[in-house]
Amino acid sequence: MAFELPASKGPLRDLANEAGHTLGFALQAIGSLVVAILRRRLSITETLNQVVFIGRVSTGPSLLLMIPVGVFIAVSVGELAGRIGAGGYSGAVVAFVIVGQASALVCALMMAGVAGSAICTDLGSRKIREEVDAMEVMGLNVIERLVAPRIAAAIIVSLVLCSLITVTGVGACYLYHIYVQHLPAGAFMSTFSQYGRMSDFVMALVKAAIFALLSTIVACFKGLHARGGPRGVADAVNEGVVIAFALVFIFNTILSQLYTVMVPAVGAY
């Protein structure tokens, strides 16, 4: 297949064409990944290399971002709870905010902004150097060889990264609760264990995996369709990051609403 988009025919038609091509590319990429796994054709070496690469570029920024986010949540919650005399319930709010929302979103933003831009740059560089065209000439399945391992690696890294981010955020709030607010640790842990559910953490992992899938597909699509030399690659990276961010927030809203409907709140009957 040739990774080329139709010629420009106006903003609306370009938007519709790109959306349609992106959807088709996503379905083909997911299908190729499933077929490669079932037929044991997925390159384990390439997947592991991508796991190391994505993990190396994403882990540090994610943890460094989550620490101030966790402290900000702890400060905001602590101030509000102190005013209404409910400082002991800060653990419950942390369970709702960090475990339920913030950890998956921070993971998604890092996967889209850091890992996604790196993947798009890598594939875009291969495209303008005509390496992708050479693979097609040799009869190799570009999506199975280049896209499928990156999708699998991104999902694996996102699951691990979401877990690390959750622990980091909760730990930052816990330390602030004890050493800054000087409140008993038992109160924090009691409300955290009471209102924090395993289903919230599982949903955060599901969100992180879906966000990683979306971000990687967009990054691969933009990278493989880059044109115009190095400047075209830079434009593809910028467009890919913006589109991935938009999709993350849209799907986060949809998944959060579905989760609210499917899983009743704590104490609800």
C-alpha positions in Angstrom: 0.0 0.0 0.0 1.2 3.6 -0.7 1.2 5.9 2.3 0.0 9.0 0.5 -3.0 11.2 1.1 -5.1 12.7 -1.7 -4.3 16.2 -3.0 -5.7 19.1 -1.1 -9.2 20.1 -2.2 -10.3 22.4 0.5 -10.3 22.5 4.3 -13.5 20.5 4.9 -12.7 17.8 2.3 -9.1 17.5 3.6 -10.5 17.1 7.1 -13.0 14.4 6.0 -10.3 12.6 3.9 -7.8 12.6 6.7 -10.4 11.4 9.3 -11.5 8.6 7.0 -7.9 7.5 6.2 -7.0 7.6 9.9 -9.9 5.4 10.8 -9.0 3.0 8.0 -5.4 2.9 9.1 -6.5 2.3 12.7 -8.6 -0.7 11.8 -5.8 -2.1 9.6 -3.2 -1.5 12.3 -5.3 -3.2 15.0 -6.1 -6.1 12.7 -2.5 -6.5 11.7 -1.5 -6.6 15.4 -4.1 -9.2 16.3 -3.1 -11.4 13.3 0.6 -11.0 14.0 0.0 -12.1 17.6 -2.2 -15.1 16.7 0.1 -16.3 14.0 3.2 -15.6 16.1 4.6 -13.2 13.5 5.0 -10.3 15.8 8.7 -9.3 16.1 9.6 -9.8 19.8 12.9 -8.1 19.3 11.4 -5.0 17.8 8.7 -4.9 20.4 11.2 -5.1 23.3 13.3 -2.4 21.7 10.3 -0.2 21.4 9.3 -1.0 25.0 12.7 0.1 26.2 12.7 3.2 23.9 9.2 4.4 24.9 9.8 3.6 28.6 13.1 5.6 28.6 11.6 8.7 27.1 8.3 8.6 29.0 9.0 7.4 32.5 11.1 10.4 33.8 8.8 13.2 32.6 5.7 11.3 33.7 6.9 10.9 37.3 8.3 14.5 37.4 4.9 15.8 36.2 2.9 13.6 38.7 4.7 14.8 41.8 3.7 18.5 41.5 0.2 17.4 40.3 -0.1 15.2 43.4 1.1 18.0 45.7 -1.3 20.5 44.0 -4.2 18.1 44.6 -3.1 17.6 48.2 -2.8 21.3 48.8 -6.2 22.1 47.3 -7.9 19.2 49.1 -6.2 20.0 52.4 -7.2 23.6 52.3 -10.8 22.9 51.4 -11.1 20.0 53.8 -9.6 22.2 56.6 -12.2 24.9 56.0 -15.1 22.5 56.4 -13.6 20.5 59.1 -13.2 17.3 57.1 -9.4 17.0 56.9 -9.6 13.3 57.6 -11.4 12.7 54.3 -8.5 13.8 52.1 -7.7 10.1 51.4 -11.2 9.7 49.8 -10.7 12.7 47.5 -7.2 11.4 46.5 -8.7 8.1 45.6 -11.3 9.7 43.4 -9.1 12.3 41.7 -5.7 10.6 41.3 -6.7 6.9 41.0 -9.8 7.6 39.0 -8.7 10.4 36.7 -5.3 12.1 37.1 -3.1 9.0 36.7 -4.6 7.9 33.4 -4.6 11.4 32.0 -1.0 12.1 32.9 0.0 8.8 31.4 -2.0 9.7 28.2 -0.4 13.1 27.9 3.1 11.7 28.2 2.3 8.9 25.7 0.9 11.4 23.2 3.3 14.3 23.8 6.6 12.5 24.4 6.3 8.9 23.1 4.0 9.9 20.3 6.3 12.6 19.0 9.3 10.3 19.1 7.4 7.6 17.2 6.2 10.0 14.6 9.6 11.5 14.2 11.2 8.0 13.7 8.6 6.9 11.1 8.6 10.3 9.4 12.3 10.2 9.0 12.1 6.7 7.5 9.4 7.9 5.2 11.4 10.9 3.8 14.5 8.8 3.4 12.3 6.4 1.3 13.0 3.4 3.7 9.3 2.8 3.9 9.0 2.8 0.1 11.9 0.3 -0.1 10.2 -2.0 2.3 7.0 -1.9 0.2 9.1 -2.7 -3.0 10.5 -5.7 -1.2 7.0 -6.9 -0.5 7.2 -6.4 3.3 4.1 -5.6 5.3 5.0 -2.1 6.7 2.2 -2.0 9.2 3.0 -5.4 10.6 6.8 -4.7 10.7 6.8 -1.1 12.0 3.3 -0.2 13.4 2.2 -3.4 15.2 5.4 -3.6 17.5 5.0 0.0 18.4 1.4 -0.4 19.3 2.1 -3.4 21.5 5.0 -1.7 23.2 3.0 1.5 23.9 0.2 -0.5 25.5 2.7 -2.4 27.7 4.5 0.7 28.8 1.3 2.6 29.5 0.1 -0.1 31.9 3.3 -0.1 33.8 3.5 3.7 33.7 0.0 4.2 34.9 0.8 2.0 37.9 3.9 4.0 38.7 2.2 7.3 38.3 -0.7 6.2 40.6 1.8 5.2 43.3 3.7 8.4 42.9 0.6 10.7 43.1 -0.9 8.9 46.1 2.5 8.9 47.9 2.9 12.7 47.3 -0.5 13.3 48.8 0.2 11.0 51.7 3.4 12.7 52.6 1.8 16.1 52.4 -1.0 14.9 54.6 1.4 13.7 57.3 4.3 16.1 57.3 2.7 19.4 56.1 -0.9 19.2 57.5 0.3 17.2 60.5 -2.8 14.9 60.3 -2.9 11.3 61.4 -1.8 8.8 58.8 -4.6 6.4 59.9 -7.3 8.9 58.9 -5.9 9.2 55.4 -5.5 5.4 54.9 -8.9 4.7 56.4 -10.8 6.9 54.0 -8.5 6.0 51.1 -9.2 2.3 51.6 -12.9 2.9 52.2 -13.5 5.0 49.0 -10.7 3.7 46.8 -11.8 0.6 44.8 -9.9 -1.8 42.8 -12.4 -1.2 39.9 -11.2 2.4 39.8 -7.6 1.3 39.4 -8.6 -1.3 36.7 -10.5 1.4 34.9 -7.5 3.7 35.0 -5.4 0.9 33.4 -8.0 0.4 30.7 -8.0 4.1 30.0 -4.2 4.2 29.8 -4.1 1.3 27.4 -6.8 2.9 25.1 -5.1 6.3 25.2 -1.8 4.7 24.3 -3.4 2.8 21.4 -5.0 6.1 20.1 -1.8 8.1 20.5 0.4 5.5 18.8 -2.0 5.0 15.9 -2.1 8.8 15.3 1.6 9.1 15.6 2.3 6.2 13.2 -0.3 7.5 10.7 1.2 11.0 10.7 4.8 9.7 10.5 4.1 7.3 7.6 2.2 10.0 5.7 4.8 12.7 6.3 6.0 14.6 3.2 8.0 17.6 2.3 11.3 16.8 3.9 12.4 17.6 7.5 9.9 20.4 7.8 7.1 18.0 6.8 8.2 15.7 9.5 8.0 18.5 12.1 4.6 19.5 10.9 3.4 15.9 11.1 4.7 15.7 14.7 2.9 18.8 15.7 -0.4 17.7 14.1 -0.1 14.2 15.6 0.4 15.6 19.1 -2.6 18.0 18.9 -4.9 15.3 17.4 -3.9 12.8 20.0 -4.5 15.3 22.8 -8.0 16.0 21.4 -8.8 12.3 21.1 -7.6 11.6 24.6 -9.9 14.1 26.2 -12.9 13.0 24.1 -12.4 9.3 24.9 -11.7 10.1 28.5 -15.1 11.8 28.8 -16.9 8.9 27.1 -15.2 6.2 29.2 -15.7 8.2 32.5 -19.5 8.4 31.7 -19.7 4.8 30.8 -17.9 3.8 34.0 -20.2 5.9 36.1 -23.2 4.2 34.6 -21.8 0.7 34.9 -20.2 0.9 38.3 -22.3 2.5 41.1 -20.7 5.0 43.4 -19.6 4.0 46.9 -22.5 3.7 49.2 -25.1 3.7 46.4 -27.7 1.0 46.2 
